[in-house]
Amino acid sequence: MKRIFVGVVSFMLLAGSAWAFELSSPDVAEGKVLNMAQVANTFGCTGGNLSPALNWKHAPTGTSSFAVTVYDPDAPTGSGWWHWLAYDIPATATGLPASAVGSAALPEGAKQGRNDFGTRNFGGACPPPGDKPHRYVITVHALKVDKLEVPEDASAALIGFMLRATGLGTAKITAKYSR
């Protein structure tokens, strides 16, 4: 009987890990250097300034919408740097195409928050020259609400707060970049 119990518990743990919320990308890999396509074209950087293609699967039960954020915790600001905030992405979505920065490229109803560049789109990596490699945390958030209740001009910090308050789970890829 003990062997059967241990076997059932082991199977459940293995099955649970096989169905974990996952994020993948053909453009960005965990722990690897960002491609020039995801580097900014401002502040002295000359990249493509394109958001990466993203794919996710195994969202938590009860997911009503998704959000995607790109955040640099190493920016020399005292509070990091928000590169992208897309939210109100329908629960039926399983990813975003590369360069999903305009309303036509995002799923119907999705919105973009104001990033720390002051725009409502993806802003690529551009750390200060000579600084240590910065981490760029790309996160897909599974949310228990259809829509985030935030004002149209909400700050990235407020949107981040609401993502945590309504979150069911996250999946992440952390890439790096320096110049």
N, C-alpha and C positions, 0 to 999 in steps of 0.2 A: 504494500500500500504506500509506504514511504517513497519508493522509487517512482511510482505512478505520479504522486504529488509533485515530486521534484521535476519529473519530466514535463508535467503540465505547466508548472511555473516557468521552467526554462523555455518552453515553447512560447508561452505568452510574452516573456521578455524579448525573445528573438523576433516574434511577430510584431510586437510594439515598436521595436527599433526599426524594422523594415518599413513601417508606415509613418515614420517621423516626417514632419513638415520639412520640405526640402526646397532649396533655391539653387538653380544652376544657370549658367550663362555660357554661350559660345564665345563671348567677348572678354570675360573677366574670370580669373581663376583664383581660388583661395590661396592666399599667401604670395601670389605672383605679382609682378610689376604690371601696372595698367598699360594698356596700349595707347599710342598717341591719339587714337580716336576719342578716348575718354579724358584727354588733357584739354584744359581751357585754351581759348584763343584770346587771351587778355592778360593784363599784368605782366607782360613780357613772355608769356607762354604762347606757343604756336601750334597747338593741337587741333583736333577736329571738333572738340566740344560737343560730342555726341553721346547721348545716354546709351548704355549697353543693352543688348537684347537680354531679357530675363525670362526664365521659365520656372514655374513652381508647381508642386504637387503635394498631395496628402495634407491638405489644409485641415485644421482642427474641426471637429464636428461643431456645428452651430455658426460657422463663418457666414457673415452677412455681407461683408465687403473686404477689400484689401487696400493697403496703402504701401507705397514704396518710398524709402528715404535713402539718401546718400549723405553720409556725415563724416567729417574729418575731425577726430578727437584731438589731433596733434597740432592743429592750427594755433599760431601764437596770438590768440585773442583772449585767453582766459575762459572761453566758453566753447571752443571748437568752432567748426564752420559747417553750416548746412548747405550742401550742394544741390539737393533736389528733394522735393516733397510732392508726391502725387498721391491723391487720396480719393475716396468715393469710387474706387475701382470695383465694378460689380463682382459678386461672389462667383459668377460663372467664368470669370477670366482665369486663365492659367499662365499668363505671362504678358510681357510687353515687347513690342518690336524694338530694334535698335533705333535710335534717334526719335524716341517717342516724346518729343518736346512740344509739339503743337496739339491743339485740341483735336485735330483730325486724326492724329496718330494714336491718341488715347481712346480707350473704350468710351462709348456714349455715357455721359453723366460724370465721368471722372474729372477731377479738378487738380490744379497745381497750386501749391502754396508759394509764398514769396521766400526765395532762398536768401542766403547772406550776400549774394551779389546784388540783391534788390530786384531780381527778375522772377518771373513765374515760369521757369523752365529749368532744364538741367544746366548746371555750370560745372565744367570739368575741373580736374585737379590742377593746381598751380601753387605749390608750396614755395616759400622763399628760397632763392638760390643758396646752396650750401647748407641748408637745414637738413636734419636727419630725415630719413624716409618717413613720410606721413602714411597713416593708415586711412583707407577709405572703406567705411563700413556700409555695404549695400544691404538693406534690410527690407524684406517683404513682411508686412504686418497683417495677420488675420484678425479681423475685427468683428465684434458681436453686434455692430450697428450697421444699418444700410448707408447712412450718411454721417459724417462728422459734423457736429454742431459747433462750427467755428465761424466767426465773422469773415467776410470776404478778404479783409486786410489783415487776417491773423498773422502773428509772428510765427517763425519756425518753432520757437520754444513753446508757444501755446499749442500748436499742432502736435508737437512731440508729446506734450503732456496729455492731450486727448487720445493720442495713439496708445499710450500706456494705460490710460483709464478705461479704454474700451477694448483692449487687446485680449485675444485668446491664445496667441502664440506668434512667434517670429521665426524666420529662417534667414540666414545671413551668409554673405561672402565678404571677406575682408581682403582687399588688395592693397598694394602700396605704390608709392611714387615719390621720387625726389628729383631735384635738378641741381 
